[in-house]
Amino acid sequence: EVQLVQSGGEIKKPGESLTISCEGSGYRFANYWIAWVRQMTGKGLELMGIIYPGDSDTRYNPSFQGQVTISADKSISTAYLQWKSLKASDSAIYYCVRRSEWGYYMDVWGKGTTVTISS
Amino acid sequence: EIVMTQSPATLSVSPGERATLSCRASQNLNTQLAWYQQKLGQAPRLLIRHASARATGIPARFSGSGSGTEFTLTISSLQSEDVAVYYCQQYIDWPTFGQGTKVE
């Protein structure tokens, strides 16, 4: 079974750093793009950025460029989303998703990681 | 950025009735459009790709149509388990999503 397993929920303070993870299984992880999608409470979906684990080619939504870092380690089939200095506005659910090989749509979704930033 | 506009925001449908959801794009997408279903407290899941092709395991009561800038998702006979928010997403350019239609 193809799965994306995300790390658990986090509660952090403004200014702290954070890295959340996403482990793929059931398919050749290196050969599929992995994206991160943000969903703020009660809001819609935003594609933050995407990475190809095979060569770490990474693209960012301009709205998130410089705000987060996306990386991957193909040897352990894991992708990461990192913040250096969190803000209250980073509170959201973050989904790790697999981009289909047939187009830029998302065919496999992780269950999401809830990030709560509060002083 | 391509803007996706969904209507209506909320759709009230009785079990067994047809539900018709609309999605409009600010630019021509050809058929580079997907639909997702998000149930309360769950991650979204892919329903439709390429505007009209059902994803694996999606019941036949879900169908997609349209091309260019106008698209429709139809649920032919609403079941209770179809209560959810439905999003469209374009992928001819950097992917963007509509704001969702809540089916209740």
Interface residues (C-beta under 8 A of the other chain):
Chain A: G44 L45 E46 L47 N61 Y95 S100 W102 G103 Y104 Y105 M106 D107 W109 G110 K111 G112
Chain B: Q32 A34 Y36 Q42 A43 P44 R45 L46 R49 H50 A55 Y87 Q89 Y91 W94 P95 T96 F97 G98 Q99 G100
